[in-house]
Amino acid sequence: MGNLWTLQDAKNKFSAVVEAAQNGKPQRVTKRGVEAVVVLSTADYERLVALDVKADDDFLNHLLNAPKLPDDCQNLFDREDPFELQGREIDFRD
């Protein structure tokens, strides 16, 4: 069989599913005709997890290394002095 298994076939031939995954060929398993899971080797899984962690670190470093505002611009975001909104009366009658 290729790399797509029904759940029943995957149960019956689980050793073959695992062996194929260990040989670097991820195995897809369907449940009621819909792809449900992928069986990966531990090496492939660890590589994917490391990529995900690296992406998180890269984004964090990107944020931490963003240009800083000059000291005299810090008050642009002073929450003690919000913009004052002024409303106006609106007549919705005809």
Backbone atoms as SQL, in Angstrom:
CREATE TABLE atoms (id INTEGER PRIMARY KEY, chain TEXT, resi INTEGER, resn TEXT, atom TEXT, x REAL, y REAL, z REAL);
INSERT INTO atoms VALUES
  (1, 'A', 1, 'MET', 'N', 0.851, -1.174, 0.000),
  (2, 'A', 1, 'MET', 'CA', 0.000, 0.000, 0.000),
  (3, 'A', 1, 'MET', 'C', 0.897, 1.236, 0.000),
  (4, 'A', 2, 'GLY', 'N', 0.400, 2.367, -0.461),
  (5, 'A', 2, 'GLY', 'CA', 1.164, 3.609, -0.520),
  (6, 'A', 2, 'GLY', 'C', 1.309, 4.233, 0.851),
  (7, 'A', 3, 'ASN', 'N', 1.061, 5.526, 0.919),
  (8, 'A', 3, 'ASN', 'CA', 1.178, 6.191, 2.214),
  (9, 'A', 3, 'ASN', 'C', -0.187, 6.605, 2.757),
  (10, 'A', 4, 'LEU', 'N', -1.275, 6.113, 2.165),
  (11, 'A', 4, 'LEU', 'CA', -2.622, 6.425, 2.624),
  (12, 'A', 4, 'LEU', 'C', -3.314, 5.137, 3.053),
  (13, 'A', 5, 'TRP', 'N', -3.745, 5.112, 4.301),
  (14, 'A', 5, 'TRP', 'CA', -4.347, 3.921, 4.880),
  (15, 'A', 5, 'TRP', 'C', -5.725, 4.252, 5.448),
  (16, 'A', 6, 'THR', 'N', -6.640, 3.292, 5.342),
  (17, 'A', 6, 'THR', 'CA', -7.874, 3.427, 6.106),
  (18, 'A', 6, 'THR', 'C', -7.528, 3.084, 7.546),
  (19, 'A', 7, 'LEU', 'N', -8.352, 3.502, 8.468),
  (20, 'A', 7, 'LEU', 'CA', -8.081, 3.215, 9.877),
  (21, 'A', 7, 'LEU', 'C', -7.999, 1.711, 10.111),
  (22, 'A', 8, 'GLN', 'N', -8.907, 0.966, 9.511),
  (23, 'A', 8, 'GLN', 'CA', -8.917, -0.487, 9.702),
  (24, 'A', 8, 'GLN', 'C', -7.641, -1.117, 9.155),
  (25, 'A', 9, 'ASP', 'N', -7.224, -0.701, 7.943),
  (26, 'A', 9, 'ASP', 'CA', -5.988, -1.244, 7.369),
  (27, 'A', 9, 'ASP', 'C', -4.773, -0.860, 8.213),
  (28, 'A', 10, 'ALA', 'N', -4.759, 0.378, 8.718),
  (29, 'A', 10, 'ALA', 'CA', -3.640, 0.816, 9.559),
  (30, 'A', 10, 'ALA', 'C', -3.572, -0.010, 10.835),
  (31, 'A', 11, 'LYS', 'N', -4.745, -0.343, 11.406),
  (32, 'A', 11, 'LYS', 'CA', -4.767, -1.194, 12.605),
  (33, 'A', 11, 'LYS', 'C', -4.224, -2.577, 12.283),
  (34, 'A', 12, 'ASN', 'N', -4.688, -3.130, 11.169),
  (35, 'A', 12, 'ASN', 'CA', -4.293, -4.495, 10.805),
  (36, 'A', 12, 'ASN', 'C', -2.825, -4.596, 10.404),
  (37, 'A', 13, 'LYS', 'N', -2.269, -3.523, 9.879),
  (38, 'A', 13, 'LYS', 'CA', -0.887, -3.550, 9.384),
  (39, 'A', 13, 'LYS', 'C', -0.052, -2.456, 10.046),
  (40, 'A', 14, 'PHE', 'N', -0.261, -2.280, 11.345),
  (41, 'A', 14, 'PHE', 'CA', 0.395, -1.187, 12.054),
  (42, 'A', 14, 'PHE', 'C', 1.914, -1.272, 11.961),
  (43, 'A', 15, 'SER', 'N', 2.460, -2.464, 11.996),
  (44, 'A', 15, 'SER', 'CA', 3.921, -2.616, 11.878),
  (45, 'A', 15, 'SER', 'C', 4.419, -2.047, 10.556),
  (46, 'A', 16, 'ALA', 'N', 3.678, -2.280, 9.478),
  (47, 'A', 16, 'ALA', 'CA', 4.070, -1.751, 8.167),
  (48, 'A', 16, 'ALA', 'C', 3.957, -0.228, 8.139),
  (49, 'A', 17, 'VAL', 'N', 2.919, 0.309, 8.790),
  (50, 'A', 17, 'VAL', 'CA', 2.747, 1.763, 8.870),
  (51, 'A', 17, 'VAL', 'C', 3.941, 2.377, 9.599),
  (52, 'A', 18, 'VAL', 'N', 4.296, 1.801, 10.737),
  (53, 'A', 18, 'VAL', 'CA', 5.413, 2.310, 11.539),
  (54, 'A', 18, 'VAL', 'C', 6.726, 2.176, 10.778),
  (55, 'A', 19, 'GLU', 'N', 6.944, 1.041, 10.145),
  (56, 'A', 19, 'GLU', 'CA', 8.193, 0.825, 9.409),
  (57, 'A', 19, 'GLU', 'C', 8.347, 1.836, 8.275),
  (58, 'A', 20, 'ALA', 'N', 7.273, 2.083, 7.541),
  (59, 'A', 20, 'ALA', 'CA', 7.332, 3.065, 6.452),
  (60, 'A', 20, 'ALA', 'C', 7.632, 4.461, 7.007),
  (61, 'A', 21, 'ALA', 'N', 7.002, 4.814, 8.126),
  (62, 'A', 21, 'ALA', 'CA', 7.251, 6.123, 8.749),
  (63, 'A', 21, 'ALA', 'C', 8.702, 6.227, 9.207),
  (64, 'A', 22, 'GLN', 'N', 9.230, 5.159, 9.779),
  (65, 'A', 22, 'GLN', 'CA', 10.623, 5.164, 10.229),
  (66, 'A', 22, 'GLN', 'C', 11.596, 5.293, 9.061),
  (67, 'A', 23, 'ASN', 'N', 11.167, 4.871, 7.883),
  (68, 'A', 23, 'ASN', 'CA', 12.008, 4.980, 6.690),
  (69, 'A', 23, 'ASN', 'C', 11.842, 6.332, 5.992),
  (70, 'A', 24, 'GLY', 'N', 11.248, 7.293, 6.690),
  (71, 'A', 24, 'GLY', 'CA', 11.147, 8.645, 6.153),
  (72, 'A', 24, 'GLY', 'C', 9.956, 8.901, 5.263),
  (73, 'A', 25, 'LYS', 'N', 8.961, 8.009, 5.297),
  (74, 'A', 25, 'LYS', 'CA', 7.768, 8.182, 4.471),
  (75, 'A', 25, 'LYS', 'C', 6.557, 8.357, 5.382),
  (76, 'A', 26, 'PRO', 'N', 6.156, 9.595, 5.683),
  (77, 'A', 26, 'PRO', 'CA', 4.993, 9.811, 6.549),
  (78, 'A', 26, 'PRO', 'C', 3.772, 9.065, 6.016),
  (79, 'A', 27, 'GLN', 'N', 3.015, 8.490, 6.928),
  (80, 'A', 27, 'GLN', 'CA', 1.850, 7.682, 6.567),
  (81, 'A', 27, 'GLN', 'C', 0.572, 8.381, 7.008),
  (82, 'A', 28, 'ARG', 'N', -0.359, 8.548, 6.080),
  (83, 'A', 28, 'ARG', 'CA', -1.636, 9.200, 6.362),
  (84, 'A', 28, 'ARG', 'C', -2.692, 8.136, 6.635),
  (85, 'A', 29, 'VAL', 'N', -3.525, 8.409, 7.625),
  (86, 'A', 29, 'VAL', 'CA', -4.586, 7.464, 7.997),
  (87, 'A', 29, 'VAL', 'C', -5.918, 8.195, 7.917),
  (88, 'A', 30, 'THR', 'N', -6.872, 7.563, 7.228),
  (89, 'A', 30, 'THR', 'CA', -8.203, 8.157, 7.104),
  (90, 'A', 30, 'THR', 'C', -9.161, 7.508, 8.091),
  (91, 'A', 31, 'LYS', 'N', -10.151, 8.298, 8.503),
  (92, 'A', 31, 'LYS', 'CA', -11.218, 7.795, 9.364),
  (93, 'A', 31, 'LYS', 'C', -12.528, 8.219, 8.719),
  (94, 'A', 32, 'ARG', 'N', -13.318, 7.244, 8.352),
  (95, 'A', 32, 'ARG', 'CA', -14.581, 7.491, 7.640),
  (96, 'A', 32, 'ARG', 'C', -14.360, 8.309, 6.372),
  (97, 'A', 33, 'GLY', 'N', -13.277, 8.001, 5.671),
  (98, 'A', 33, 'GLY', 'CA', -12.998, 8.633, 4.391),
  (99, 'A', 33, 'GLY', 'C', -12.317, 9.990, 4.449),
  (100, 'A', 34, 'VAL', 'N', -12.059, 10.479, 5.651),
  (101, 'A', 34, 'VAL', 'CA', -11.423, 11.789, 5.811),
  (102, 'A', 34, 'VAL', 'C', -10.060, 11.596, 6.469),
  (103, 'A', 35, 'GLU', 'N', -9.029, 12.263, 5.923),
  (104, 'A', 35, 'GLU', 'CA', -7.706, 12.141, 6.531),
  (105, 'A', 35, 'GLU', 'C', -7.763, 12.615, 7.973),
  (106, 'A', 36, 'ALA', 'N', -7.295, 11.760, 8.883),
  (107, 'A', 36, 'ALA', 'CA', -7.412, 12.048, 10.316),
  (108, 'A', 36, 'ALA', 'C', -6.061, 12.289, 10.980),
  (109, 'A', 37, 'VAL', 'N', -5.073, 11.474, 10.671),
  (110, 'A', 37, 'VAL', 'CA', -3.769, 11.601, 11.321),
  (111, 'A', 37, 'VAL', 'C', -2.656, 11.280, 10.332),
  (112, 'A', 38, 'VAL', 'N', -1.449, 11.685, 10.726),
  (113, 'A', 38, 'VAL', 'CA', -0.246, 11.335, 9.979),
  (114, 'A', 38, 'VAL', 'C', 0.710, 10.684, 10.961),
  (115, 'A', 39, 'VAL', 'N', 1.250, 9.544, 10.587),
  (116, 'A', 39, 'VAL', 'CA', 2.235, 8.849, 11.419),
  (117, 'A', 39, 'VAL', 'C', 3.616, 9.233, 10.887),
  (118, 'A', 40, 'LEU', 'N', 4.422, 9.817, 11.783),
  (119, 'A', 40, 'LEU', 'CA', 5.767, 10.273, 11.431),
  (120, 'A', 40, 'LEU', 'C', 6.812, 9.526, 12.236),
  (121, 'A', 41, 'SER', 'N', 8.019, 9.493, 11.712),
  (122, 'A', 41, 'SER', 'CA', 9.125, 8.978, 12.512),
  (123, 'A', 41, 'SER', 'C', 9.421, 9.990, 13.610),
  (124, 'A', 42, 'THR', 'N', 10.050, 9.528, 14.670),
  (125, 'A', 42, 'THR', 'CA', 10.432, 10.434, 15.752),
  (126, 'A', 42, 'THR', 'C', 11.367, 11.519, 15.230),
  (127, 'A', 43, 'ALA', 'N', 12.279, 11.163, 14.345),
  (128, 'A', 43, 'ALA', 'CA', 13.223, 12.148, 13.790),
  (129, 'A', 43, 'ALA', 'C', 12.479, 13.248, 13.034),
  (130, 'A', 44, 'ASP', 'N', 11.499, 12.864, 12.210),
  (131, 'A', 44, 'ASP', 'CA', 10.718, 13.865, 11.473),
  (132, 'A', 44, 'ASP', 'C', 9.923, 14.744, 12.427),
  (133, 'A', 45, 'TYR', 'N', 9.335, 14.138, 13.441),
  (134, 'A', 45, 'TYR', 'CA', 8.554, 14.895, 14.423),
  (135, 'A', 45, 'TYR', 'C', 9.442, 15.904, 15.156),
  (136, 'A', 46, 'GLU', 'N', 10.600, 15.463, 15.624),
  (137, 'A', 46, 'GLU', 'CA', 11.515, 16.353, 16.350),
  (138, 'A', 46, 'GLU', 'C', 11.983, 17.503, 15.465),
  (139, 'A', 47, 'ARG', 'N', 12.218, 17.213, 14.187),
  (140, 'A', 47, 'ARG', 'CA', 12.631, 18.264, 13.251),
  (141, 'A', 47, 'ARG', 'C', 11.524, 19.307, 13.109),
  (142, 'A', 48, 'LEU', 'N', 10.274, 18.871, 12.991),
  (143, 'A', 48, 'LEU', 'CA', 9.152, 19.803, 12.866),
  (144, 'A', 48, 'LEU', 'C', 8.954, 20.625, 14.137),
  (145, 'A', 49, 'VAL', 'N', 9.086, 19.989, 15.287),
  (146, 'A', 49, 'VAL', 'CA', 8.945, 20.711, 16.556),
  (147, 'A', 49, 'VAL', 'C', 10.043, 21.763, 16.680),
  (148, 'A', 50, 'ALA', 'N', 11.254, 21.404, 16.294),
  (149, 'A', 50, 'ALA', 'CA', 12.368, 22.359, 16.366),
  (150, 'A', 50, 'ALA', 'C', 12.125, 23.544, 15.440),
  (151, 'A', 51, 'LEU', 'N', 11.558, 23.300, 14.266),
  (152, 'A', 51, 'LEU', 'CA', 11.242, 24.398, 13.350),
  (153, 'A', 51, 'LEU', 'C', 10.209, 25.328, 13.963),
  (154, 'A', 52, 'ASP', 'N', 9.206, 24.759, 14.629),
  (155, 'A', 52, 'ASP', 'CA', 8.150, 25.560, 15.249),
  (156, 'A', 52, 'ASP', 'C', 8.723, 26.424, 16.367),
  (157, 'A', 53, 'VAL', 'N', 9.579, 25.842, 17.193),
  (158, 'A', 53, 'VAL', 'CA', 10.206, 26.592, 18.285),
  (159, 'A', 53, 'VAL', 'C', 11.090, 27.691, 17.709),
  (160, 'A', 54, 'LYS', 'N', 11.826, 27.370, 16.646),
  (161, 'A', 54, 'LYS', 'CA', 12.698, 28.361, 16.014),
  (162, 'A', 54, 'LYS', 'C', 11.870, 29.512, 15.457),
  (163, 'A', 55, 'ALA', 'N', 10.719, 29.209, 14.863),
  (164, 'A', 55, 'ALA', 'CA', 9.858, 30.271, 14.327),
  (165, 'A', 55, 'ALA', 'C', 9.388, 31.184, 15.450),
  (166, 'A', 56, 'ASP', 'N', 9.013, 30.611, 16.596),
  (167, 'A', 56, 'ASP', 'CA', 8.601, 31.421, 17.743),
  (168, 'A', 56, 'ASP', 'C', 9.747, 32.307, 18.215),
  (169, 'A', 57, 'ASP', 'N', 10.953, 31.729, 18.299),
  (170, 'A', 57, 'ASP', 'CA', 12.123, 32.498, 18.727),
  (171, 'A', 57, 'ASP', 'C', 12.433, 33.616, 17.741),
  (172, 'A', 58, 'ASP', 'N', 12.328, 33.313, 16.439),
  (173, 'A', 58, 'ASP', 'CA', 12.605, 34.328, 15.428),
  (174, 'A', 58, 'ASP', 'C', 11.631, 35.492, 15.552),
  (175, 'A', 59, 'PHE', 'N', 10.348, 35.200, 15.774),
  (176, 'A', 59, 'PHE', 'CA', 9.359, 36.264, 15.903),
  (177, 'A', 59, 'PHE', 'C', 9.619, 37.087, 17.160),
  (178, 'A', 60, 'LEU', 'N', 9.929, 36.409, 18.256),
  (179, 'A', 60, 'LEU', 'CA', 10.224, 37.119, 19.499),
  (180, 'A', 60, 'LEU', 'C', 11.440, 38.022, 19.317),
  (181, 'A', 61, 'ASN', 'N', 12.482, 37.494, 18.708),
  (182, 'A', 61, 'ASN', 'CA', 13.681, 38.309, 18.465),
  (183, 'A', 61, 'ASN', 'C', 13.375, 39.478, 17.539),
  (184, 'A', 62, 'HIS', 'N', 12.516, 39.246, 16.562),
  (185, 'A', 62, 'HIS', 'CA', 12.104, 40.324, 15.664),
  (186, 'A', 62, 'HIS', 'C', 11.454, 41.454, 16.465),
  (187, 'A', 63, 'LEU', 'N', 10.551, 41.098, 17.371),
  (188, 'A', 63, 'LEU', 'CA', 9.888, 42.116, 18.183),
  (189, 'A', 63, 'LEU', 'C', 10.869, 42.818, 19.117),
  (190, 'A', 64, 'LEU', 'N', 11.743, 42.044, 19.737),
  (191, 'A', 64, 'LEU', 'CA', 12.693, 42.633, 20.680),
  (192, 'A', 64, 'LEU', 'C', 13.727, 43.525, 19.997),
  (193, 'A', 65, 'ASN', 'N', 13.999, 43.253, 18.729),
  (194, 'A', 65, 'ASN', 'CA', 15.001, 44.033, 18.003),
  (195, 'A', 65, 'ASN', 'C', 14.390, 45.147, 17.159),
  (196, 'A', 66, 'ALA', 'N', 13.110, 45.390, 17.328),
  (197, 'A', 66, 'ALA', 'CA', 12.460, 46.472, 16.581),
  (198, 'A', 66, 'ALA', 'C', 13.070, 47.807, 16.992),
  (199, 'A', 67, 'PRO', 'N', 13.081, 48.764, 16.077),
  (200, 'A', 67, 'PRO', 'CA', 13.644, 50.080, 16.430),
  (201, 'A', 67, 'PRO', 'C', 12.888, 50.697, 17.603),
  (202, 'A', 68, 'LYS', 'N', 13.631, 51.330, 18.464),
  (203, 'A', 68, 'LYS', 'CA', 13.044, 51.991, 19.634),
  (204, 'A', 68, 'LYS', 'C', 12.726, 53.436, 19.288),
  (205, 'A', 69, 'LEU', 'N', 11.680, 53.969, 19.903),
  (206, 'A', 69, 'LEU', 'CA', 11.350, 55.380, 19.719),
  (207, 'A', 69, 'LEU', 'C', 12.357, 56.242, 20.464),
  (208, 'A', 70, 'PRO', 'N', 12.680, 57.397, 19.917),
  (209, 'A', 70, 'PRO', 'CA', 13.542, 58.319, 20.667),
  (210, 'A', 70, 'PRO', 'C', 12.858, 58.712, 21.976),
  (211, 'A', 71, 'ASP', 'N', 13.650, 59.063, 22.966),
  (212, 'A', 71, 'ASP', 'CA', 13.106, 59.404, 24.286),
  (213, 'A', 71, 'ASP', 'C', 12.058, 60.504, 24.230),
  (214, 'A', 72, 'ASP', 'N', 12.236, 61.478, 23.344),
  (215, 'A', 72, 'ASP', 'CA', 11.280, 62.581, 23.296),
  (216, 'A', 72, 'ASP', 'C', 9.959, 62.206, 22.620),
  (217, 'A', 73, 'CYS', 'N', 9.858, 60.987, 22.096),
  (218, 'A', 73, 'CYS', 'CA', 8.608, 60.537, 21.461),
  (219, 'A', 73, 'CYS', 'C', 7.813, 59.585, 22.350),
  (220, 'A', 74, 'GLN', 'N', 8.344, 59.223, 23.482),
  (221, 'A', 74, 'GLN', 'CA', 7.669, 58.260, 24.346),
  (222, 'A', 74, 'GLN', 'C', 6.302, 58.753, 24.806),
  (223, 'A', 75, 'ASN', 'N', 6.137, 60.089, 24.954),
  (224, 'A', 75, 'ASN', 'CA', 4.867, 60.603, 25.448),
  (225, 'A', 75, 'ASN', 'C', 3.750, 60.516, 24.410),
  (226, 'A', 76, 'LEU', 'N', 4.063, 60.086, 23.196),
  (227, 'A', 76, 'LEU', 'CA', 3.013, 59.887, 22.196),
  (228, 'A', 76, 'LEU', 'C', 1.995, 58.856, 22.655),
  (229, 'A', 77, 'PHE', 'N', 2.417, 57.952, 23.494),
  (230, 'A', 77, 'PHE', 'CA', 1.559, 56.861, 23.933),
  (231, 'A', 77, 'PHE', 'C', 1.237, 56.962, 25.417),
  (232, 'A', 78, 'ASP', 'N', 1.278, 58.140, 25.959),
  (233, 'A', 78, 'ASP', 'CA', 0.988, 58.357, 27.371),
  (234, 'A', 78, 'ASP', 'C', -0.495, 58.141, 27.631),
  (235, 'A', 79, 'ARG', 'N', -0.813, 57.131, 28.410),
  (236, 'A', 79, 'ARG', 'CA', -2.217, 56.813, 28.675),
  (237, 'A', 79, 'ARG', 'C', -2.850, 57.784, 29.667),
  (238, 'A', 80, 'GLU', 'N', -2.052, 58.593, 30.326),
  (239, 'A', 80, 'GLU', 'CA', -2.588, 59.578, 31.267),
  (240, 'A', 80, 'GLU', 'C', -3.194, 60.769, 30.528),
  (241, 'A', 81, 'ASP', 'N', -2.849, 60.950, 29.269),
  (242, 'A', 81, 'ASP', 'CA', -3.322, 62.103, 28.514),
  (243, 'A', 81, 'ASP', 'C', -3.986, 61.631, 27.212),
  (244, 'A', 82, 'PRO', 'N', -5.128, 60.929, 27.308),
  (245, 'A', 82, 'PRO', 'CA', -5.768, 60.420, 26.090),
  (246, 'A', 82, 'PRO', 'C', -6.372, 61.565, 25.276),
  (247, 'A', 83, 'PHE', 'N', -6.571, 61.296, 24.021),
  (248, 'A', 83, 'PHE', 'CA', -7.248, 62.282, 23.186),
  (249, 'A', 83, 'PHE', 'C', -8.658, 62.481, 23.720),
  (250, 'A', 84, 'GLU', 'N', -9.091, 63.708, 23.761),
  (251, 'A', 84, 'GLU', 'CA', -10.424, 63.994, 24.274),
  (252, 'A', 84, 'GLU', 'C', -11.407, 63.948, 23.111),
  (253, 'A', 85, 'LEU', 'N', -12.381, 63.061, 23.219),
  (254, 'A', 85, 'LEU', 'CA', -13.400, 62.950, 22.183),
  (255, 'A', 85, 'LEU', 'C', -14.556, 63.872, 22.515),
  (256, 'A', 86, 'GLN', 'N', -15.061, 64.529, 21.504),
  (257, 'A', 86, 'GLN', 'CA', -16.211, 65.398, 21.711),
  (258, 'A', 86, 'GLN', 'C', -17.337, 64.904, 20.821),
  (259, 'A', 87, 'GLY', 'N', -18.483, 64.634, 21.442),
  (260, 'A', 87, 'GLY', 'CA', -19.640, 64.174, 20.689),
  (261, 'A', 87, 'GLY', 'C', -20.491, 65.336, 20.222),
  (262, 'A', 88, 'ARG', 'N', -21.488, 65.031, 19.435),
  (263, 'A', 88, 'ARG', 'CA', -22.430, 66.051, 18.991),
  (264, 'A', 88, 'ARG', 'C', -23.819, 65.442, 18.943),
  (265, 'A', 89, 'GLU', 'N', -24.804, 66.260, 19.076),
  (266, 'A', 89, 'GLU', 'CA', -26.188, 65.812, 19.038),
  (267, 'A', 89, 'GLU', 'C', -26.580, 65.505, 17.598),
  (268, 'A', 90, 'ILE', 'N', -27.303, 64.413, 17.414),
  (269, 'A', 90, 'ILE', 'CA', -27.814, 64.044, 16.093),
  (270, 'A', 90, 'ILE', 'C', -29.310, 63.817, 16.235),
  (271, 'A', 91, 'ASP', 'N', -30.084, 64.426, 15.363),
  (272, 'A', 91, 'ASP', 'CA', -31.537, 64.284, 15.382),
  (273, 'A', 91, 'ASP', 'C', -31.922, 63.249, 14.330),
  (274, 'A', 92, 'PHE', 'N', -32.447, 62.103, 14.771),
  (275, 'A', 92, 'PHE', 'CA', -32.824, 61.034, 13.855),
  (276, 'A', 92, 'PHE', 'C', -34.295, 61.116, 13.434),
  (277, 'A', 93, 'ARG', 'N', -34.997, 62.113, 13.893),
  (278, 'A', 93, 'ARG', 'CA', -36.405, 62.263, 13.511),
  (279, 'A', 93, 'ARG', 'C', -36.494, 62.793, 12.090),
  (280, 'A', 94, 'ASP', 'N', -37.619, 62.520, 11.449),
  (281, 'A', 94, 'ASP', 'CA', -37.834, 63.016, 10.076),
  (282, 'A', 94, 'ASP', 'C', -38.008, 64.476, 10.011);
